[in-house]
């Protein structure tokens, strides 16, 4: 290997990719709500699914739902917002946020979008079980930042609107009854985001298309039915500049484990959320991966009429 290649490889391993603090705050708020929802709803039999991604046969691609909560024959479809400042709702039902720094942001038709996802989800459940099982579907807007002022008009949208305490109170106070196991199976059968953490903490979310580690690993990846997690240890000292295998990878899916050293030039192909095209991410820049269990329900909803 040429010295220039070794130098580039070494620099890639040493480069720090700091977290995106703005998006990180929202992610932490989502994780917090999911965690306290599990604790609050456990006694009454509520089951929590995070970042549920459902296929959109009409518009293509997939749509994400922050939380889907199943209890009895009831399904809560939750859109969480951790905004601060205030917001207004215009005549087109667009949510216009006024931030405390003086800027504004149009979040479009938040309520209409989550209501559409709820209709898609229950239609796909009915398709899977072959009948209308009479699921009680409720759309919930959860505003979890206490530093947010709401307009009174938000209560006229037809959805349940709660702050964090009110949302947790709903799960603690309501007993949904005997669980509809088939409904829970439908919800948990959808996948979620794949996550790739770069050295330094930056988290990339999206779909990992190829691991790029050869036929054996790709075959293992295509056959798995459980989440795949991985950790990469990089040597970054000066002596590692002359090592032929300075990075070591550990992968695990269920009971299966794999360890391997990473040669020069290996990349992972990923379509990151918000970017137009897939891209190659060098393994030398990756700290860890957490890939969703493959969806069992991507065939659903492909022939449904517009919700």
C-alpha positions as CSV (number, residue, x, y, z in Angstrom):
1,X,0.0,0.0,0.0
2,X,1.3,3.4,-0.9
3,X,2.2,5.8,1.9
4,X,-0.4,8.3,0.6
5,X,-3.2,5.7,1.0
6,X,-2.0,4.8,4.5
7,X,-2.0,8.5,5.4
8,X,-5.6,9.0,4.1
9,X,-6.8,5.9,5.9
10,X,-5.2,7.0,9.2
11,X,-6.7,10.5,8.9
12,X,-10.2,8.9,8.3
13,X,-9.9,6.9,11.5
14,X,-8.8,9.9,13.5
15,X,-11.4,12.3,12.2
16,X,-14.1,13.3,14.7
17,X,-17.7,13.8,13.5
18,X,-19.5,15.7,16.3
19,X,-23.2,15.1,17.0
20,X,-25.8,17.4,15.3
21,X,-27.1,19.0,18.5
22,X,-30.4,20.4,17.1
23,X,-31.5,17.0,15.8
24,X,-30.0,15.2,18.8
25,X,-32.3,17.2,21.2
26,X,-35.3,16.0,19.3
27,X,-34.1,12.4,19.3
28,X,-33.4,12.5,23.0
29,X,-36.9,13.8,23.7
30,X,-38.4,11.0,21.6
31,X,-36.3,8.4,23.5
32,X,-37.4,9.9,26.8
33,X,-41.1,9.8,25.9
34,X,-40.8,6.2,24.8
35,X,-39.0,5.2,28.0
36,X,-41.5,6.9,30.4
37,X,-44.4,5.6,28.3
38,X,-43.3,2.1,28.8
39,X,-43.0,2.6,32.5
40,X,-46.4,4.4,32.8
41,X,-48.3,2.0,30.5
42,X,-46.9,-1.4,31.7
43,X,-49.4,-1.9,34.5
44,X,-52.4,-1.4,32.3
45,X,-51.0,-3.5,29.4
46,X,-50.0,-0.8,26.9
47,X,-47.2,-1.9,24.4
48,X,-44.9,0.7,22.9
49,X,-43.3,0.6,19.4
50,X,-40.9,3.4,18.4
51,X,-40.2,4.9,15.0
52,X,-42.6,2.6,13.2
53,X,-42.0,2.9,9.4
54,X,-44.9,1.8,7.2
55,X,-44.9,1.5,3.4
56,X,-46.7,4.2,1.4
57,X,-48.2,2.5,-1.7
58,X,-49.7,5.7,-3.0
59,X,-46.7,8.1,-2.7
60,X,-43.9,5.6,-2.6
61,X,-41.2,5.1,0.0
62,X,-42.0,4.8,3.7
63,X,-43.6,7.0,6.4
64,X,-42.4,7.2,10.0
65,X,-44.7,7.3,13.0
66,X,-43.0,8.4,16.2
67,X,-44.8,6.1,18.6
68,X,-47.5,3.5,18.1
69,X,-49.0,2.3,21.3
70,X,-51.2,-0.8,21.5
71,X,-53.5,-1.9,24.3
72,X,-56.6,-4.0,24.1
73,X,-58.1,-3.3,20.7
74,X,-56.9,0.3,20.9
75,X,-54.1,1.8,18.9
76,X,-52.7,5.3,19.7
77,X,-50.8,6.8,16.8
78,X,-48.6,9.5,18.3
79,X,-46.8,12.4,16.7
80,X,-44.4,14.0,19.2
81,X,-43.2,17.6,18.9
82,X,-40.6,19.0,21.2
83,X,-40.9,22.6,19.9
84,X,-40.3,25.7,22.1
85,X,-41.7,29.2,21.6
86,X,-45.2,29.2,20.2
87,X,-47.1,28.2,17.1
88,X,-50.2,29.1,15.1
89,X,-52.3,27.1,12.8
90,X,-53.4,28.8,9.5
91,X,-56.5,28.2,7.4
92,X,-54.7,25.3,5.5
93,X,-54.0,23.7,8.9
94,X,-50.3,24.4,8.5
95,X,-48.4,24.6,11.8
96,X,-46.2,27.8,11.9
97,X,-43.7,27.8,14.7
98,X,-42.4,31.0,16.2
99,X,-39.0,30.3,17.8
100,X,-37.7,32.2,20.7
101,X,-34.7,33.4,18.6
102,X,-37.1,35.3,16.4
103,X,-37.2,32.9,13.5
104,X,-40.3,31.1,12.1
105,X,-40.7,27.6,10.5
106,X,-43.6,26.1,8.6
107,X,-44.0,22.5,9.7
108,X,-46.8,22.0,7.1
109,X,-49.9,20.0,7.9
110,X,-48.7,18.1,11.0
111,X,-52.1,16.8,12.0
112,X,-53.3,15.9,8.6
113,X,-50.1,13.8,7.9
114,X,-50.3,11.8,11.1
115,X,-54.0,11.2,10.6
116,X,-53.3,9.9,7.2
117,X,-50.6,7.5,8.6
118,X,-53.1,6.3,11.2
119,X,-55.6,5.4,8.4
120,X,-52.9,3.7,6.4
121,X,-51.8,1.6,9.4
122,X,-55.2,0.3,10.4
123,X,-56.0,-0.5,6.8
124,X,-52.8,-2.5,6.5
125,X,-53.7,-4.3,9.7
126,X,-57.1,-5.2,8.4
127,X,-55.5,-6.4,5.2
128,X,-53.1,-8.6,7.1
129,X,-55.7,-10.3,9.2
130,X,-58.3,-10.4,6.4
131,X,-61.1,-8.6,8.2
132,X,-62.1,-5.3,9.8
133,X,-61.3,-6.0,13.5
134,X,-62.9,-2.8,14.7
135,X,-59.7,-1.3,16.1
136,X,-60.2,1.9,18.1
137,X,-57.6,4.2,16.4
138,X,-56.8,7.5,18.1
139,X,-54.4,10.2,16.8
140,X,-52.4,11.9,19.5
141,X,-50.4,15.1,19.2
142,X,-47.9,15.1,22.1
143,X,-46.2,18.5,22.8
144,X,-43.5,17.6,25.3
145,X,-41.6,20.8,25.7
146,X,-42.9,22.8,28.6
147,X,-41.6,26.0,27.0
148,X,-44.2,25.9,24.3
149,X,-47.3,28.0,24.1
150,X,-50.3,26.5,22.2
151,X,-53.1,28.2,20.3
152,X,-56.6,27.3,21.4
153,X,-57.4,26.3,17.9
154,X,-55.2,23.1,18.2
155,X,-58.1,21.6,20.2
156,X,-60.4,21.8,17.1
157,X,-58.4,19.5,14.9
158,X,-60.1,16.3,16.0
159,X,-57.0,14.7,17.5
160,X,-56.1,14.1,21.1
161,X,-53.7,16.9,22.2
162,X,-51.5,16.4,25.3
163,X,-48.5,17.8,27.0
164,X,-46.0,15.2,28.4
165,X,-47.7,14.9,31.8
166,X,-51.2,14.6,30.2
167,X,-50.0,11.9,27.8
168,X,-48.4,9.9,30.6
169,X,-51.6,10.3,32.6
170,X,-53.6,8.8,29.8
171,X,-51.6,5.6,29.8
172,X,-51.7,5.4,33.6
173,X,-55.4,6.0,33.9
174,X,-56.9,4.0,31.0
175,X,-57.3,0.2,31.2
176,X,-57.6,-0.9,27.5
177,X,-58.7,-4.4,28.2
178,X,-57.6,-7.8,26.8
179,X,-54.8,-7.4,24.2
180,X,-55.5,-7.9,20.5
181,X,-52.4,-10.0,19.8
182,X,-52.9,-9.8,16.1
183,X,-52.8,-6.0,16.2
184,X,-49.6,-6.0,18.2
185,X,-48.1,-8.4,15.7
186,X,-49.0,-6.1,12.9
187,X,-47.4,-3.1,14.5
188,X,-44.2,-4.9,15.7
189,X,-43.9,-6.5,12.2
190,X,-42.8,-3.2,10.7
191,X,-39.2,-2.1,10.7
192,X,-37.6,1.1,12.0
193,X,-34.6,3.2,11.0
194,X,-31.1,1.8,10.6
195,X,-28.5,3.8,12.5
196,X,-24.9,4.3,11.8
197,X,-22.8,6.2,14.4
198,X,-19.7,7.9,13.1
199,X,-16.5,8.4,15.1
200,X,-17.2,11.3,17.4
201,X,-21.0,10.7,17.9
202,X,-22.7,11.9,14.7
203,X,-25.7,9.6,14.1
204,X,-26.8,8.8,10.5
205,X,-30.4,7.4,10.2
206,X,-31.8,5.8,7.1
207,X,-31.6,2.6,5.2
208,X,-28.4,0.6,5.0
209,X,-28.4,-1.0,1.5
210,X,-25.1,-2.9,1.6
211,X,-22.6,-3.7,4.3
212,X,-19.9,-4.0,1.6
213,X,-18.0,-6.8,3.5
214,X,-18.1,-9.6,1.0
215,X,-20.5,-12.4,0.0
216,X,-20.4,-14.3,3.3
217,X,-21.5,-11.3,5.4
218,X,-24.0,-10.0,2.8
219,X,-25.6,-13.5,2.7
220,X,-25.8,-13.5,6.5
221,X,-27.3,-10.0,6.4
222,X,-30.0,-10.9,3.8
223,X,-31.1,-14.0,5.8
224,X,-31.4,-12.4,9.3
225,X,-34.7,-11.8,11.0
226,X,-33.4,-9.9,14.1
227,X,-31.7,-6.6,14.6
228,X,-28.0,-6.4,13.6
229,X,-25.7,-4.5,15.9
230,X,-22.0,-3.9,15.4
231,X,-19.1,-2.1,17.0
232,X,-15.8,-1.1,15.4
233,X,-12.5,-0.5,17.3
234,X,-10.0,1.6,15.4
235,X,-6.4,2.0,16.2
236,X,-5.4,5.6,15.7
237,X,-1.9,5.9,17.2
238,X,1.1,6.8,15.0
239,X,2.1,3.1,14.8
240,X,-1.2,2.2,13.3
241,X,-0.3,4.2,10.3
242,X,1.8,1.2,9.1
243,X,-0.7,-1.5,10.1
244,X,-2.5,-3.5,7.3
245,X,-5.6,-4.2,9.5
246,X,-5.9,-1.3,12.1
247,X,-9.7,-1.7,12.6
248,X,-11.7,-4.6,14.0
249,X,-15.4,-5.2,13.6
250,X,-17.8,-7.2,15.8
251,X,-21.3,-8.0,14.5
252,X,-24.1,-9.7,16.3
253,X,-27.6,-10.7,15.1
254,X,-29.5,-12.9,17.6
255,X,-27.2,-15.8,18.6
256,X,-24.9,-15.3,15.6
257,X,-21.7,-13.4,16.1
258,X,-18.9,-12.5,13.7
259,X,-15.5,-10.8,14.2
260,X,-13.3,-9.6,11.4
261,X,-10.6,-7.1,10.7
262,X,-11.3,-4.4,8.1
263,X,-9.0,-3.9,5.2
264,X,-8.4,-0.6,3.4
265,X,-11.2,0.8,1.2
266,X,-14.2,-1.0,2.6
267,X,-17.4,1.1,2.5
268,X,-21.0,0.7,3.7
269,X,-23.8,1.9,1.3
270,X,-26.6,3.9,3.0
271,X,-29.5,6.1,2.1
272,X,-29.4,8.7,4.8
273,X,-32.7,10.5,5.7
274,X,-33.0,13.9,4.0
275,X,-30.5,13.2,1.3
276,X,-31.4,12.6,-2.3
277,X,-29.2,9.7,-3.1
278,X,-27.5,6.7,-1.3
279,X,-23.8,7.2,-0.4
280,X,-20.8,5.2,0.5
281,X,-19.6,5.6,4.1
282,X,-16.0,4.4,4.8
283,X,-15.9,1.8,7.5
284,X,-12.9,3.7,8.8
285,X,-15.2,6.5,9.9
286,X,-17.8,4.2,11.6
287,X,-18.0,3.6,15.4
288,X,-21.1,1.4,15.5
289,X,-24.2,0.3,13.6
290,X,-27.7,-0.7,14.7
291,X,-29.8,-2.1,11.9
292,X,-33.5,-2.7,12.3
293,X,-35.0,-6.1,12.1
294,X,-36.3,-6.5,8.6
295,X,-39.9,-5.5,8.1
296,X,-42.3,-8.4,7.7
297,X,-45.1,-6.1,6.3
298,X,-43.6,-4.3,3.3
299,X,-46.1,-6.1,1.0
300,X,-49.1,-4.5,2.8
301,X,-50.9,-1.5,1.6
302,X,-49.7,-1.7,-2.0
303,X,-53.2,-1.9,-3.5
304,X,-55.0,0.4,-1.1
305,X,-57.0,3.4,-2.2
306,X,-55.9,6.8,-1.0
307,X,-56.5,6.9,2.7
